[in-house]
């Protein structure tokens, strides 16, 4: 009797190739299903009509159990930008230009997401994560570093808009996140913006930012609570100041060459 090894009854290489094909098709189907969680229904760029998709292809709602705030469904509300942008050409994917004040409207580089309008919390103590140093006396500026509180704040047009009132610390990462400016005058207010967009001159005791002009700086988004910042406010503040690098002056929107 002649014995034949079982492995000779089929082509192992061909079997592996077919298995890869099947696994890859399943992966593509899964990813195409998952990517419909945000950005749908689709809206036609030219006429604004909704693009209808097969309801069966929509994924089932996915629920996340958050450390703070209980369960939430995946996906978020999208901003309505109707009337804020206009396409440069009537072709799909054409760049869009702002119609009004792009910084105030929150479009382009100044765009923000509709995050939860509640403060981010620390994991263990459930305290507001980002607060001014006056609200977190357990934190202080290292004596080897500069302390800019009391220094003048100067904008891109070389104007003094106020003085540094306080610095905001991230309790979880133990790092300074924001700088708070006290603006004097009839419309006195406090302005908070990312500390990474500020430069400090210890010799002159001045803080500088090239992101915005003075008038734009004074119109920055305000906080509901002077001693804490919500997730939505974080996005709005960061987007407003970062957007200034393109929208603060007309020449910033032009090509460098």
SESE-834648 format. One record per residue (C-alpha): residue number from 0; x, y, z. Coordinates in Angstrom, 3 decimals. Layout:
<drenro nr="NUM" u="X" v="Y" w="Z"/>
...
//
This chain:
<drenro nr="0" u="0.000" v="0.000" w="0.000"/>
<drenro nr="1" u="1.235" v="3.437" w="-0.917"/>
<drenro nr="2" u="0.857" v="6.134" w="1.729"/>
<drenro nr="3" u="0.505" v="9.786" w="0.774"/>
<drenro nr="4" u="1.042" v="12.608" w="3.273"/>
<drenro nr="5" u="-2.067" v="14.661" w="4.043"/>
<drenro nr="6" u="-0.254" v="17.899" w="3.280"/>
<drenro nr="7" u="0.101" v="16.834" w="-0.334"/>
<drenro nr="8" u="-3.691" v="16.794" w="-0.843"/>
<drenro nr="9" u="-3.921" v="20.565" w="-1.086"/>
<drenro nr="10" u="-1.753" v="23.512" w="-1.956"/>
<drenro nr="11" u="-0.878" v="25.200" w="1.361"/>
<drenro nr="12" u="0.341" v="28.354" w="-0.358"/>
<drenro nr="13" u="-2.881" v="28.685" w="-2.343"/>
<drenro nr="14" u="-4.948" v="28.062" w="0.785"/>
<drenro nr="15" u="-3.054" v="30.830" w="2.620"/>
<drenro nr="16" u="-3.658" v="33.205" w="-0.277"/>
<drenro nr="17" u="-7.411" v="32.530" w="-0.290"/>
<drenro nr="18" u="-7.533" v="32.932" w="3.501"/>
<drenro nr="19" u="-5.847" v="36.308" w="3.135"/>
<drenro nr="20" u="-8.382" v="37.357" w="0.491"/>
<drenro nr="21" u="-11.295" v="36.445" w="2.749"/>
<drenro nr="22" u="-9.793" v="38.177" w="5.791"/>
<drenro nr="23" u="-9.019" v="41.298" w="3.763"/>
<drenro nr="24" u="-12.556" v="41.489" w="2.359"/>
<drenro nr="25" u="-13.993" v="41.148" w="5.869"/>
<drenro nr="26" u="-11.665" v="43.918" w="7.090"/>
<drenro nr="27" u="-12.741" v="46.270" w="4.287"/>
<drenro nr="28" u="-16.431" v="45.601" w="4.975"/>
<drenro nr="29" u="-15.877" v="46.275" w="8.697"/>
<drenro nr="30" u="-13.995" v="49.527" w="8.107"/>
<drenro nr="31" u="-16.547" v="50.789" w="5.570"/>
<drenro nr="32" u="-19.256" v="50.087" w="8.118"/>
<drenro nr="33" u="-17.423" v="51.821" w="10.961"/>
<drenro nr="34" u="-16.522" v="54.952" w="8.984"/>
<drenro nr="35" u="-20.221" v="55.794" w="8.678"/>
<drenro nr="36" u="-20.426" v="56.726" w="12.349"/>
<drenro nr="37" u="-19.472" v="60.364" w="11.696"/>
<drenro nr="38" u="-20.062" v="62.694" w="8.778"/>
<drenro nr="39" u="-23.284" v="61.042" w="7.632"/>
<drenro nr="40" u="-25.680" v="61.644" w="6.043"/>
<drenro nr="41" u="-23.537" v="63.011" w="3.245"/>
<drenro nr="42" u="-24.390" v="66.433" w="1.841"/>
<drenro nr="43" u="-23.828" v="67.306" w="-1.814"/>
<drenro nr="44" u="-21.231" v="70.089" w="-2.012"/>
<drenro nr="45" u="-22.924" v="72.015" w="-4.826"/>
<drenro nr="46" u="-26.658" v="71.915" w="-4.080"/>
<drenro nr="47" u="-26.744" v="70.876" w="-0.424"/>
<drenro nr="48" u="-28.933" v="67.823" w="-1.086"/>
<drenro nr="49" u="-28.609" v="64.801" w="1.181"/>
<drenro nr="50" u="-26.986" v="61.720" w="-0.330"/>
<drenro nr="51" u="-29.144" v="58.769" w="0.690"/>
<drenro nr="52" u="-27.369" v="55.565" w="1.683"/>
<drenro nr="53" u="-28.788" v="52.136" w="2.368"/>
<drenro nr="54" u="-29.979" v="52.089" w="6.013"/>
<drenro nr="55" u="-28.741" v="48.514" w="6.277"/>
<drenro nr="56" u="-25.179" v="49.709" w="5.725"/>
<drenro nr="57" u="-25.325" v="52.048" w="8.727"/>
<drenro nr="58" u="-23.543" v="50.671" w="11.810"/>
<drenro nr="59" u="-25.335" v="49.906" w="15.030"/>
<drenro nr="60" u="-24.920" v="52.591" w="17.721"/>
<drenro nr="61" u="-21.769" v="52.115" w="19.782"/>
<drenro nr="62" u="-21.955" v="53.105" w="23.446"/>
<drenro nr="63" u="-18.886" v="54.212" w="25.397"/>
<drenro nr="64" u="-18.785" v="54.127" w="29.190"/>
<drenro nr="65" u="-16.825" v="57.229" w="30.169"/>
<drenro nr="66" u="-14.916" v="57.684" w="33.400"/>
<drenro nr="67" u="-16.960" v="60.835" w="34.015"/>
<drenro nr="68" u="-20.411" v="61.555" w="32.651"/>
<drenro nr="69" u="-21.790" v="58.064" w="32.156"/>
<drenro nr="70" u="-22.421" v="56.268" w="28.851"/>
<drenro nr="71" u="-22.396" v="58.159" w="25.575"/>
<drenro nr="72" u="-23.121" v="57.155" w="21.994"/>
<drenro nr="73" u="-20.266" v="57.332" w="19.482"/>
<drenro nr="74" u="-20.417" v="60.249" w="17.072"/>
<drenro nr="75" u="-21.071" v="63.894" w="17.734"/>
<drenro nr="76" u="-23.167" v="66.770" w="16.506"/>
<drenro nr="77" u="-21.713" v="68.550" w="13.497"/>
<drenro nr="78" u="-21.617" v="72.338" w="13.140"/>
<drenro nr="79" u="-23.859" v="73.971" w="10.560"/>
<drenro nr="80" u="-21.575" v="76.089" w="8.363"/>
<drenro nr="81" u="-24.327" v="77.203" w="5.990"/>
<drenro nr="82" u="-23.693" v="80.749" w="4.787"/>
<drenro nr="83" u="-20.196" v="80.930" w="6.278"/>
<drenro nr="84" u="-18.141" v="79.591" w="3.356"/>
<drenro nr="85" u="-18.271" v="79.789" w="-0.427"/>
<drenro nr="86" u="-16.495" v="77.430" w="-2.868"/>
<drenro nr="87" u="-13.862" v="78.911" w="-5.158"/>
<drenro nr="88" u="-15.136" v="76.751" w="-8.047"/>
<drenro nr="89" u="-18.200" v="74.641" w="-8.773"/>
<drenro nr="90" u="-16.362" v="71.344" w="-8.673"/>
<drenro nr="91" u="-16.295" v="68.742" w="-5.886"/>
<drenro nr="92" u="-13.519" v="69.333" w="-3.380"/>
<drenro nr="93" u="-12.882" v="72.947" w="-4.342"/>
<drenro nr="94" u="-11.359" v="75.114" w="-1.578"/>
<drenro nr="95" u="-13.810" v="77.305" w="0.313"/>
<drenro nr="96" u="-13.341" v="80.907" w="1.317"/>
<drenro nr="97" u="-14.942" v="82.557" w="4.365"/>
<drenro nr="98" u="-17.745" v="85.014" w="3.692"/>
<drenro nr="99" u="-17.547" v="86.922" w="6.967"/>
<drenro nr="100" u="-15.110" v="87.109" w="9.864"/>
<drenro nr="101" u="-13.416" v="83.683" w="9.822"/>
<drenro nr="102" u="-12.118" v="84.032" w="13.378"/>
<drenro nr="103" u="-15.543" v="84.818" w="14.822"/>
<drenro nr="104" u="-17.294" v="82.299" w="12.558"/>
<drenro nr="105" u="-14.852" v="79.533" w="13.419"/>
<drenro nr="106" u="-14.038" v="78.291" w="9.914"/>
<drenro nr="107" u="-10.880" v="77.142" w="8.162"/>
<drenro nr="108" u="-7.875" v="77.053" w="10.515"/>
<drenro nr="109" u="-10.123" v="78.656" w="13.166"/>
<drenro nr="110" u="-12.658" v="75.810" w="13.034"/>
<drenro nr="111" u="-13.561" v="73.911" w="16.190"/>
<drenro nr="112" u="-15.522" v="70.795" w="17.103"/>
<drenro nr="113" u="-18.671" v="70.722" w="19.227"/>
<drenro nr="114" u="-17.150" v="68.994" w="22.225"/>
<drenro nr="115" u="-18.955" v="68.650" w="25.536"/>
<drenro nr="116" u="-19.494" v="71.991" w="27.276"/>
<drenro nr="117" u="-18.198" v="70.639" w="30.593"/>
<drenro nr="118" u="-14.709" v="70.733" w="32.129"/>
<drenro nr="119" u="-12.333" v="67.846" w="31.627"/>
<drenro nr="120" u="-11.828" v="66.135" w="34.985"/>
<drenro nr="121" u="-8.900" v="64.453" w="36.701"/>
<drenro nr="122" u="-9.137" v="60.671" w="36.834"/>
<drenro nr="123" u="-8.911" v="60.063" w="40.576"/>
<drenro nr="124" u="-10.248" v="63.154" w="42.352"/>
<drenro nr="125" u="-12.726" v="64.212" w="39.619"/>
<drenro nr="126" u="-11.535" v="67.822" w="39.876"/>
<drenro nr="127" u="-11.482" v="70.270" w="36.940"/>
<drenro nr="128" u="-8.332" v="69.308" w="35.092"/>
<drenro nr="129" u="-7.178" v="72.718" w="33.827"/>
<drenro nr="130" u="-7.444" v="75.611" w="36.286"/>
<drenro nr="131" u="-5.585" v="78.853" w="37.087"/>
<drenro nr="132" u="-2.830" v="78.662" w="39.678"/>
<drenro nr="133" u="-4.972" v="80.754" w="42.033"/>
<drenro nr="134" u="-7.433" v="77.844" w="42.151"/>
<drenro nr="135" u="-4.709" v="75.228" w="42.641"/>
<drenro nr="136" u="-2.411" v="76.445" w="45.437"/>
<drenro nr="137" u="-0.652" v="73.072" w="45.509"/>
<drenro nr="138" u="1.063" v="74.051" w="42.228"/>
<drenro nr="139" u="3.589" v="76.841" w="41.729"/>
<drenro nr="140" u="6.182" v="78.089" w="39.239"/>
<drenro nr="141" u="9.613" v="76.507" w="39.682"/>
<drenro nr="142" u="12.088" v="79.001" w="41.080"/>
<drenro nr="143" u="14.479" v="78.237" w="38.191"/>
<drenro nr="144" u="11.883" v="79.416" w="35.669"/>
<drenro nr="145" u="10.428" v="82.823" w="34.882"/>
<drenro nr="146" u="7.115" v="83.940" w="36.348"/>
<drenro nr="147" u="5.441" v="86.260" w="33.801"/>
<drenro nr="148" u="2.574" v="87.331" w="36.046"/>
<drenro nr="149" u="2.371" v="91.119" w="36.021"/>
<drenro nr="150" u="4.152" v="91.462" w="32.671"/>
<drenro nr="151" u="2.699" v="93.430" w="29.739"/>
<drenro nr="152" u="0.964" v="91.496" w="26.956"/>
<drenro nr="153" u="1.843" v="92.706" w="23.439"/>
<drenro nr="154" u="0.075" v="91.598" w="20.251"/>
<drenro nr="155" u="1.254" v="91.279" w="16.636"/>
<drenro nr="156" u="0.683" v="94.989" w="15.946"/>
<drenro nr="157" u="2.965" v="95.931" w="18.867"/>
<drenro nr="158" u="0.122" v="97.158" w="21.070"/>
<drenro nr="159" u="-0.187" v="96.508" w="24.794"/>
<drenro nr="160" u="-3.560" v="94.880" w="25.487"/>
<drenro nr="161" u="-3.173" v="94.121" w="29.183"/>
<drenro nr="162" u="-1.060" v="92.364" w="31.770"/>
<drenro nr="163" u="-0.518" v="88.715" w="32.575"/>
<drenro nr="164" u="-2.896" v="87.924" w="35.412"/>
<drenro nr="165" u="-2.357" v="84.202" w="35.906"/>
<drenro nr="166" u="-1.188" v="80.927" w="34.394"/>
<drenro nr="167" u="-3.381" v="77.852" w="33.967"/>
<drenro nr="168" u="-2.048" v="74.449" w="34.976"/>
<drenro nr="169" u="-3.020" v="70.964" w="33.858"/>
<drenro nr="170" u="-3.387" v="69.014" w="37.084"/>
<drenro nr="171" u="-2.989" v="65.637" w="35.375"/>
<drenro nr="172" u="0.008" v="66.332" w="33.139"/>
<drenro nr="173" u="1.523" v="68.963" w="35.486"/>
<drenro nr="174" u="2.185" v="71.436" w="32.690"/>
<drenro nr="175" u="1.108" v="75.003" w="32.010"/>
<drenro nr="176" u="-1.589" v="75.119" w="29.321"/>
<drenro nr="177" u="-2.920" v="78.679" w="29.148"/>
<drenro nr="178" u="-1.957" v="82.231" w="29.980"/>
<drenro nr="179" u="-4.594" v="84.628" w="31.317"/>
<drenro nr="180" u="-4.477" v="88.313" w="30.427"/>
<drenro nr="181" u="-6.290" v="91.037" w="32.377"/>
<drenro nr="182" u="-7.592" v="93.622" w="29.908"/>
<drenro nr="183" u="-8.244" v="97.056" w="31.501"/>
<drenro nr="184" u="-10.600" v="99.805" w="30.416"/>
<drenro nr="185" u="-14.328" v="100.284" w="30.010"/>
<drenro nr="186" u="-14.738" v="96.757" w="28.635"/>
<drenro nr="187" u="-12.427" v="95.134" w="31.153"/>
<drenro nr="188" u="-12.264" v="91.355" w="30.894"/>
<drenro nr="189" u="-9.886" v="88.421" w="31.105"/>
<drenro nr="190" u="-8.601" v="86.645" w="27.995"/>
<drenro nr="191" u="-7.259" v="83.094" w="28.143"/>
<drenro nr="192" u="-5.179" v="81.640" w="25.307"/>
<drenro nr="193" u="-2.674" v="78.777" w="24.792"/>
<drenro nr="194" u="0.649" v="79.502" w="26.427"/>
<drenro nr="195" u="2.442" v="77.836" w="23.510"/>
<drenro nr="196" u="1.462" v="80.808" w="21.332"/>
<drenro nr="197" u="3.247" v="83.285" w="23.613"/>
<drenro nr="198" u="6.896" v="84.323" w="23.777"/>
<drenro nr="199" u="8.429" v="85.861" w="26.877"/>
<drenro nr="200" u="11.077" v="88.580" w="27.140"/>
<drenro nr="201" u="12.433" v="88.463" w="30.687"/>
<drenro nr="202" u="14.635" v="91.517" w="30.150"/>
<drenro nr="203" u="11.700" v="93.753" w="29.255"/>
<drenro nr="204" u="9.181" v="91.813" w="31.348"/>
<drenro nr="205" u="6.906" v="91.420" w="28.333"/>
<drenro nr="206" u="4.848" v="88.602" w="26.839"/>
<drenro nr="207" u="4.338" v="88.635" w="23.068"/>
<drenro nr="208" u="2.047" v="86.816" w="20.662"/>
<drenro nr="209" u="2.148" v="87.087" w="16.877"/>
<drenro nr="210" u="-1.147" v="85.247" w="16.464"/>
<drenro nr="211" u="-3.558" v="88.203" w="16.579"/>
<drenro nr="212" u="-3.857" v="91.961" w="16.377"/>
<drenro nr="213" u="-5.013" v="93.905" w="19.429"/>
<drenro nr="214" u="-8.646" v="94.296" w="18.329"/>
<drenro nr="215" u="-8.875" v="90.601" w="17.520"/>
<drenro nr="216" u="-7.257" v="89.698" w="20.827"/>
<drenro nr="217" u="-9.885" v="91.659" w="22.749"/>
<drenro nr="218" u="-12.670" v="89.803" w="20.894"/>
<drenro nr="219" u="-11.400" v="86.339" w="21.845"/>
<drenro nr="220" u="-13.921" v="83.783" w="23.170"/>
<drenro nr="221" u="-14.813" v="84.263" w="26.834"/>
<drenro nr="222" u="-15.173" v="81.585" w="29.519"/>
<drenro nr="223" u="-18.374" v="80.895" w="31.414"/>
<drenro nr="224" u="-16.481" v="80.271" w="34.636"/>
<drenro nr="225" u="-13.391" v="82.386" w="35.424"/>
<drenro nr="226" u="-11.733" v="79.487" w="37.250"/>
<drenro nr="227" u="-12.260" v="76.609" w="34.827"/>
<drenro nr="228" u="-12.467" v="75.879" w="31.110"/>
<drenro nr="229" u="-14.765" v="73.406" w="29.370"/>
<drenro nr="230" u="-13.825" v="71.033" w="26.562"/>
<drenro nr="231" u="-15.810" v="73.151" w="24.097"/>
<drenro nr="232" u="-14.131" v="76.340" w="25.309"/>
<drenro nr="233" u="-10.707" v="74.711" w="24.934"/>
<drenro nr="234" u="-11.427" v="74.035" w="21.276"/>
<drenro nr="235" u="-12.883" v="77.498" w="20.653"/>
<drenro nr="236" u="-10.011" v="79.355" w="22.326"/>
<drenro nr="237" u="-7.272" v="77.294" w="20.672"/>
<drenro nr="238" u="-8.921" v="77.518" w="17.240"/>
<drenro nr="239" u="-9.456" v="81.274" w="17.502"/>
<drenro nr="240" u="-5.837" v="82.068" w="18.299"/>
<drenro nr="241" u="-4.333" v="79.463" w="15.954"/>
<drenro nr="242" u="-6.569" v="80.728" w="13.146"/>
<drenro nr="243" u="-4.986" v="84.143" w="13.539"/>
<drenro nr="244" u="-1.812" v="82.878" w="11.895"/>
<drenro nr="245" u="-3.798" v="82.813" w="8.653"/>
<drenro nr="246" u="-6.622" v="85.295" w="9.177"/>
<drenro nr="247" u="-5.173" v="88.070" w="11.375"/>
<drenro nr="248" u="-4.068" v="90.109" w="8.353"/>
<drenro nr="249" u="-4.947" v="89.801" w="4.635"/>
<drenro nr="250" u="-1.341" v="89.179" w="3.569"/>
<drenro nr="251" u="-1.149" v="86.050" w="5.727"/>
<drenro nr="252" u="-3.633" v="84.392" w="3.373"/>
<drenro nr="253" u="-1.449" v="85.003" w="0.326"/>
<drenro nr="254" u="1.333" v="82.717" w="-0.975"/>
<drenro nr="255" u="4.821" v="83.293" w="0.397"/>
<drenro nr="256" u="6.376" v="83.559" w="-3.067"/>
//
